[in-house]
Amino acid sequence: MSRRALAAQVSSGSGAMPTSPASARGTRTAGPTPGERRDRRLPPARRVGVAALLGLLGAGGALLAAGAWIPLKANAAQWLLNRAWAATDDDRRHVKPWPWADTWPAARLHLPRASEPLTVLAGASGRNLAFGPALLEGSAVPGAPGVSVIAGHRDTHFRALEALAVGERFRVERPDGATYAYDVVSIEIVDANTARLRLDAEEPTVALVTCYPFDAVNPGGDLRYVVIGVAAGPLGR
């Protein structure tokens, strides 16, 4: 083939350049130049999936932390309340469990099978209930005629109410040293929207109130678990 014919074939694309052994084994793509940047980000759909997974893990961790924190706070608070109770019992004055508290120990509740008594706070506000059972403001002083309403959370301090049965006895101790025994006469599940608990009674009565059911996943339901105890008599000081 003449030199002119060979040039014509190459320029028209009809000719094939000779292939070297190295190129026959496969070519290697060159990497990015220093001025280029390879995009290794995940596709948008996968990025959303990863973000959702991380969000779920974070939320799960927060819930676990909150679930562990609630009983931890409740137990730590009882330790502080017991110290305040001891001081109250010594000199008959209201002792705050911590400097900024707006409450004080009002009584101690002794439930059957409980290893330790529960210190009851004055005033059943939501803030006080986070630290311990609380005596409803306006209800009777334990041991006096009328109904003393003591409320508590079902998943911490008042979990033990689930095991309490009619006929069993619990005790309430006052800061002045007087202790009263109460026999459980009834246990009721009522709707907080319609039920009314009367505070007048001829004999000393205690109502122990908590939310129901005890194993509810979502707090703040309408049902209440009410244990009524009637005084069996004073036990002295």
C-alpha positions in Angstrom: 0.0 0.0 0.0 1.3 3.4 -0.9 2.0 6.0 1.7 -0.8 8.2 0.3 -3.4 5.4 0.5 -2.5 4.6 4.1 -2.9 8.2 5.2 -6.4 8.3 3.5 -7.6 5.2 5.4 -6.5 6.6 8.8 -8.1 9.9 8.3 -11.4 8.4 7.2 -11.5 6.0 10.2 -11.6 2.9 8.0 -8.2 1.8 9.1 -7.2 0.1 12.4 -4.2 1.1 14.3 -2.0 -1.7 15.4 -2.7 -2.9 18.9 0.2 -3.5 21.3 0.2 -6.5 23.7 -0.2 -4.2 26.6 -3.3 -2.5 25.2 -4.8 -5.9 24.3 -4.7 -6.9 28.0 -7.0 -3.9 28.8 -6.6 -0.3 29.4 -6.4 1.5 32.8 -8.5 4.6 33.4 -6.4 7.4 34.6 -7.3 8.9 38.1 -8.6 12.4 38.6 -6.3 15.2 38.0 -5.3 17.3 41.0 -7.8 20.0 40.0 -10.7 17.4 39.9 -12.7 16.1 42.8 -14.4 12.7 42.8 -18.0 12.8 44.1 -18.3 9.8 46.6 -21.5 11.0 48.2 -24.5 8.6 48.7 -27.4 9.0 46.3 -30.2 11.2 47.7 -32.5 8.3 48.6 -29.8 6.5 50.6 -28.8 9.7 52.3 -32.4 10.2 53.5 -32.4 6.5 54.7 -29.2 6.9 56.7 -30.4 10.2 58.2 -33.7 8.5 59.3 -31.8 5.6 60.8 -29.6 7.9 62.8 -32.6 9.9 63.9 -34.3 6.7 65.1 -31.2 5.6 67.0 -30.9 9.0 68.6 -34.5 9.0 69.6 -34.2 5.4 71.0 -31.1 6.4 73.0 -32.9 9.5 74.4 -35.9 7.3 75.4 -33.6 4.8 77.1 -31.8 7.5 78.9 -35.1 9.1 80.0 -36.4 5.7 81.1 -33.3 5.2 83.2 -33.3 8.7 84.6 -36.9 8.7 86.0 -36.4 5.9 88.5 -32.9 7.1 89.3 -34.2 10.6 90.1 -37.0 9.1 92.2 -34.6 6.9 94.3 -32.1 9.8 94.8 -34.9 12.1 95.8 -36.2 9.7 98.5 -32.7 9.7 100.0 -32.8 13.5 100.3 -36.4 13.4 101.6 -35.4 10.9 104.2 -32.7 13.3 105.5 -35.3 16.1 105.6 -37.7 13.8 107.4 -35.1 12.9 110.1 -34.5 16.6 110.7 -38.3 17.3 110.8 -38.8 14.5 113.3 -36.1 15.8 115.5 -37.3 19.4 116.1 -40.9 19.4 114.7 -40.3 22.0 112.0 -40.7 21.9 108.3 -37.3 21.1 106.7 -36.9 21.5 102.9 -35.2 18.5 101.2 -33.1 20.9 99.1 -32.6 24.7 99.4 -34.9 25.8 96.5 -37.8 23.3 97.4 -41.2 24.7 98.0 -42.3 21.6 99.8 -41.4 19.4 102.9 -42.0 16.0 104.3 -45.6 15.7 105.4 -45.7 12.0 106.3 -44.2 8.6 105.8 -46.0 5.7 104.2 -45.3 2.1 105.2 -46.6 -0.4 102.6 -46.7 -4.2 103.1 -43.6 -6.0 101.7 -41.8 -2.7 101.0 -38.2 -2.6 102.1 -38.3 1.1 103.0 -41.0 3.5 103.9 -41.9 6.3 101.4 -41.5 9.9 102.5 -44.6 11.8 101.4 -44.3 15.5 100.3 -46.7 18.3 101.1 -48.7 19.3 98.0 -49.5 17.0 95.1 -48.1 19.1 92.3 -46.6 17.6 89.2 -43.2 18.8 90.2 -43.5 17.2 93.7 -44.8 13.9 92.3 -41.6 13.6 90.3 -39.7 13.2 93.6 -42.1 11.2 95.7 -45.7 10.5 96.8 -47.5 13.7 97.8 -50.3 14.6 100.1 -53.1 16.5 98.3 -53.5 20.1 99.6 -56.8 20.6 101.3 -57.2 16.9 102.2 -57.2 15.7 105.8 -54.1 15.4 107.9 -53.3 11.7 108.4 -55.0 10.4 111.5 -57.6 13.2 111.6 -61.3 12.7 110.6 -61.7 13.0 106.8 -59.9 11.7 103.7 -56.2 12.1 103.3 -55.4 11.8 99.6 -51.8 10.6 98.8 -50.9 10.4 95.1 -47.9 8.9 93.4 -46.6 7.7 90.1 -47.5 4.2 89.0 -44.1 3.5 87.4 -42.0 4.5 90.4 -43.1 5.0 94.0 -46.6 3.6 93.8 -45.8 0.6 91.6 -46.3 -1.4 94.9 -50.0 -0.6 94.9 -50.6 -3.2 92.3 -49.7 -5.9 94.8 -51.8 -4.4 97.6 -55.0 -6.4 98.4 -58.2 -5.8 100.3 -57.8 -6.8 103.9 -54.1 -5.8 104.1 -52.8 -3.1 106.4 -50.5 -0.1 105.8 -49.3 2.6 108.1 -48.9 6.3 107.9 -46.5 8.1 110.2 -46.7 11.8 110.9 -43.8 14.2 111.6 -44.9 14.5 115.3 -44.2 10.8 115.7 -47.9 9.6 115.7 -48.4 6.5 113.6 -51.8 5.3 112.3 -52.7 1.9 110.8 -55.2 1.6 107.9 -57.0 -1.4 106.7 -57.6 -1.7 102.9 -61.4 -1.9 102.5 -61.7 -1.3 98.7 -59.7 -1.0 95.5 -61.4 0.7 92.5 -60.5 1.8 89.0 -62.2 5.0 88.1 -62.3 7.5 85.3 -60.7 10.8 86.4 -63.1 12.7 84.1 -66.2 11.6 85.8 -65.3 10.2 89.3 -65.3 12.5 92.3 -63.5 11.6 95.5 -65.2 13.1 98.6 -62.9 14.4 101.2 -65.4 14.3 104.1 -65.5 11.2 106.3 -66.4 10.6 109.9 -63.4 8.4 110.5 -59.8 8.8 109.4 -59.5 7.5 105.9 -56.6 7.4 103.4 -57.0 7.3 99.6 -53.8 6.1 97.7 -54.2 7.2 94.1 -52.1 6.5 91.0 -52.6 6.2 87.3 -53.8 3.0 85.6 -52.9 0.6 84.0 -49.6 0.0 85.7 -47.9 -1.2 82.5 -49.3 1.6 80.2 -46.9 2.7 77.5 -48.3 6.2 77.2 -48.6 8.3 80.4 -51.4 10.6 81.2 -54.4 8.3 80.7 -57.9 8.9 82.2 -58.0 5.9 84.5 -57.0 6.0 88.2 -56.3 3.2 90.6 -57.7 4.1 94.0 -56.9 2.2 97.2 -59.1 3.1 100.2 -57.9 2.5 103.7 -59.9 3.1 106.9 -58.2 3.7 110.2 -57.7 0.7 112.4 -56.5 2.9 115.2 -53.4 4.8 116.4 -50.2 2.8 117.0 -48.7 5.4 119.4 -45.6 7.5 119.0 
